[in-house]
């Protein structure tokens, strides 16, 4: 780990549903998660208390929308206020999954984009923000850094590095072919999320130097969305996919309907395999249909998707144990651990530069591009691949 000299390491204050991720981030940073008390009263009001001394420390508040998003948003604000009142030197808000990220558009004159309102309530209580793969990175950053906002630094973290590490493992084990890989956007909106740095990281880690990340144009799914219902209809794909191992990148997977339809279409058009990399696995169900908690997971297991990779940024363990168990038992869905990678980002943000600091050691941009020295140091273990589960359909492709 990097020497912080005499500067104390930042401590972690965790929201209720982010406790496992917070512990992994803290372990990487060799720091502590401060003791918390979480209460919910009979009228559903909540109370969150920091039970340890944080005076003079840099505090990182880790707060995800997993579970009741409205409650978790309130909890995040209470946590930041508590840290400030307790004398924290600096408060950084880290959002593994941000509330109302998809509500970034005004569909008619009587609709209000909830994302803007959410950011305006959060930014009043912190000096720095780190957001994991938001639905609209440009608007999210712009609103957090608006004139008059106390937020001076807004970092958008993507997961190209752990995804590339996973793909490397799949290539080495013969599940997909390096030369047959076809990267794809799920739709036109994905173009904004798959940034130049995202492509640079994939190409650097996978050794695809022949591809130009500045100009490379990925194929995308062609679909229509009903503005009133949100229902999506898949129409086609913008490029030939015959014989390709297609890797689709998304910020999240909700019910899985679109992902399953996309995989069916790609297989019909001749794709050899279809893998989906989606940062947050919500796996929502239709309450009106009285679906079991595992309905979305079951749908994915029965689909043409060969593998779905989600991250642990959206954790169901404490909020919906039955769904968490279904994900664990799924032969198609795999969860990538991100604590060390996110810890490396937080470390870079809070590192003081000294005369012996190596080039790019404190560079978040280098981490985003896959050129950070720790990403090529096997001892650091910033990202490790997850083993494919027994029964996953990708194993059949090597026979």
N, C-alpha and C positions, 0 to 999 in steps of 0.2 A: 504494500500500500504506500501511497505518497505520504511523505513527512509533512505534517502541517506546522512544523517548528513549534512555537509556543502558543499557536492559535488553537483554541479548543475546537473539536470537531462539531459540526452541527448535530443537534439531536432531533429525533423524529417524534411528532405528535400524530397519532393515527386516528382517523375516523373509524367508526364501528366496523364497517364492511371491508376495510383495507388492512386489517391487523396482520394477516399473513404476509402480504406484500411488504408492509412496513418493516416487519421483522427481517425479511431477506435484504431489503435495502440497508437497514442498520447493520446487519452482519457484514455486508460488503464494506461499509464505511468504517467498521470497527467502532461503532458508537452505540447508543442505546435508544430504545423506544421508551419514552417517558410513561410512567404509570398513569392510566386514565380511569375515570369513573363515568360510565354511560348509564343514564336513567331515562325511562319513559314512564310518565305518569298515566293514570287511568283515563285522563282526557286526551291522551296521545301527545301531549307536550313533552319535550325532551330537555334534558339537562346534561351538559358535558363539562367535566372538571379535570384540569391538569393537577395531578397529585404530587408532582415533584418540582424541585427548584429549577427554573430555566432562566433566571435572571442573568443577563449578560451573554446568553448563548444565542447562536443563530438557530432558529427553530424552523424545521420543515414540516408543514402540515400536509399529511397525505390523506386525501378525501375523495372517495369514488362514489358514483351514483348507484352502485350496485345495491339492490334492495328497493326501498322507498326513496325515489330520487328527490322528492320534495323535502322529506325529512333529512336526507343526507346533505342537501344544500344548506339547510338551516344549521345543521351540525357543523359544517365547514366554517360558517361565519362565526359560530360560537367558539370554535377552536381557535380561530385566528384572534378573536377578541381576547380570549383567555390568555393566549401566549403574550399578547401585547401588554395586557394588564399585569401579567406576572413579571414584566421587565425584560422580555426577549430583546436582544440587540437588533435582530432582523428577522422578519417573518417571510418565508417562501411558501407559497401555496403550490402543491403538486397535485394535479388532477389526472389520475389514471384513466378516468372516463368522465367527461364533463356533461353536466345536465343540460338538456335542451339544445344540444349541439346541432341537431337536425332542423331546429326551428330557426333557420337563418334567412328566411325569405318572407315577403309579404305577398300573399296570394290575392288579396283584395283589400279594399279600403277599410274594412272592418276587422282585419286580422293584424295582430301585433307579433313581431318576431320575438319569441321568448328568450332567444340567445342574448340579445342586446340587454334586456332587463336583467338576466342572470349575471352577466359580466359586470354591469354597473353596481350590483349589490355586493359582488365578491371583491372587486378591485379596491374598495375603500379600506380594506383591512390588511393589506400586505404590500410589500415592496417589490417582490419578484414572483413570477408565476412560471411554472413548467406544466405544459399540457401535452398529454400523450395522444397523438394522432387525432386531432379534432376534425369534425366533419368539414368545416370551412376554416382552414388555417389562416387565410388572409384576413377575413372579417374578424376572427377571434383575436388575432394579434392587434389589429387596428383598434378594436374596442377596448382592450386592456391598456393600450398605450395612448388613449385619447388625451388631448390637451387637458391638463388639470388633474389627471389620474396620478395617484401616488406610486403606481407601478412603473418602475424604470427599466425593467428587463422582463421580456416575455419570450420564453424558449418553447418552440414547437418540437416535440420529440417524435420521430418516426421510428419504425422497428425494422428497417431494412437490414441492419446488421444481424440481429438474431434470426431473421428470415433467411438471410444468405448462408449463415452457419447451418441452418436446418437443410437448405437445399444442397449444400456441399456434402452433407452426410448422406442425403438421398442419392446423390450422384455417385459417391464413392461406394455405396452399397448396391448400386445397380437398379434402383427403383425408378429413376428417371435418367434421361440422357442429356448430357451437357449441351451437345450440339443440337439437340431437338427441343430445347427449352423455348417456350414462347411465353413471354410476359404479357399480361393483359390487364386493362382497366375493366372494372365491372360495368362502367357506363361513362358517359361524357363528363359527369361530375368528378370522376376519379382522376381526371387529368390534373385538377388543382391539388389533389392530395399526393399524387406521385410526383414529387418535386425533382428538380435536377440533382439535389443531394441524395435523394432516395435512390435514383438510378445509378449515380456515381458509386454509392456504397455497394449496391448489388454487384455491379460490374467489377469493382476493385476486389471484393472478397471472393467472388466466383472466378476471377481471372478472365474476364471477358473484355480485355483491353481493346479488342478490335471494334467494339461497339462504342459509339460516341454518345455519352450521356447528355451532352448539350443539345443534340439534334435528334436523337433517337425518338421515334414516334411509335408508341405501342398500339396494337389493335384494341378495340373496345366493343363492349356489348351494345347493341342497338335496341333500345326499349322505350316504351311510353309509360308515363305515370299519370294516373287520374288524380288531379289536384284535389278533388273533394274527398276521395276515399283512400288515396295513397297506393291503390292497387297498381302493380307494375305488370306490363305485358312485354315479353321478350320477342323481338322481331328477327334478330340475326346477329352476325358478327362481322366486323369491318375488314377481316383478313382471312386468308386461307389457313385452315388449321389441321389439315389432313396429316396424320402421322406425328403430330406434335405433342409434347408433354406441356400442357397449358398450366401456367401458374397465375391465378387471379388474385389481385390485392385489393382489399377493402378495409375501411375503417371499422366496420362492425358487421355482425350478422344478427338479424332480429329473429323473425319466424323461420327463416331458411327457405321460404318459397322461391324467391328470386334466384338464390344460389342453386337450388335444385333444378329449376327450369333452365338456367344457363348451362349447367353441366349436361343435362339431357340433350340440349341443342348442340353443344360442342361435340358430344359423342356421336350424335347423328351425322354431323358434318365431317367426322373422321378423326377426331382428336384421339390420341393414344391413351392419354390420361388427363385428368382434371384435378388440380389441387387448389384449394382456396386458403389464402392467408388473410384472416380477419382479426384485427387487433382485439376487439371486444366481442365476446360471445354472450348475447342477451338471451337467446333461445326462448322468445316469448310465446305465449299460447293464447288461444281465443277463449276467453271465459264463457262467452255465450254458447260455445259448442261443448262446454264442460270437458275440455280436453285434459288429460292427465299431465302432470308436470313434465313428463318426458316426451310429449307429442312432437315438439320441434326436433329433438335429438333423434327420435325414432324415424322421423321423416328423412333426415339426413343419412342415417344408416341404410335406409332403403333406397336411396337415390343413386344417381350415376356419379356422384362425387367420390373420387378415390381417396382423398384425404382432406380434412379440414383442420387447419392450425389456428388456434386462438392463443391469446396471451392470458396471463393471470392478473391482468389489470382490472378485469371485471370478475369478481370472485363471489360465487354463490354459496360458499361453505357455511357462512354464518346466517345468511338471509334466506336461503332456499336449499336446505340439505338434500332434499329429494332430487332436485334438478342437478345439484353437484354430483350426486351419486350416478345419475344417468349419464352425465358427461364422462365421468371416470370409466364407466362400463362400456361406453360407445366404442365400437371398433374403428370408426371413421374419424372421430374428433380427438385431437391431441392438443395438450396445453403446454405452451412454451413458457418457461420461467424467465422473468425479466428483471428480477430484483437487482442482480449484479450490474446489468446494463444501465438501469435507471440510477443505481447508486453511482456509477461512473460519471453520469451526466451531472448529478448533484455535486459530486466531488469536484468536477472541473469548474462548476459555477462558484463554488465557495473557496477555491484554492487561492492562497496568496502567492504572488510571483516573487521568487527570490533569485539570487544570482546563479543558483545551481538548478533552477527549473528548466527541464529539457524542453526543446521546441515542441509545441502542440500538446504538452502535458495538461495544460488547463484549457484546451480548445474544445468547445462543444461542437463547433463546425467540423473539426477533424473526426469526432465520434460519428457525426451524421454522414460523413463521406466515407467512413471505413478506413481512414488513414491514421488514426490515433495510435501511438506506440503501444498502448496496452491491448489494443485489438489484435496485435500480432505477437503478443507475449503469452505463450501457453500457460504460464504460471498464474496469470490474472484471472482466467476463466470468466470473462465478462459475459459470454454467451456459450451455452452448450446445447447440442441438439437433443431432442426428445426421441426416444426409440419408438418406432412404429409398432402399434399394438398388434397382437396376434389376431389374425383374421382380417386385417385390413386388405382391401382389394388391390392395393399397390403391389403386394407381394406376388400376385399372380402374373404381373407384367414381366417378371424375370424368368418365367418358366419357358 
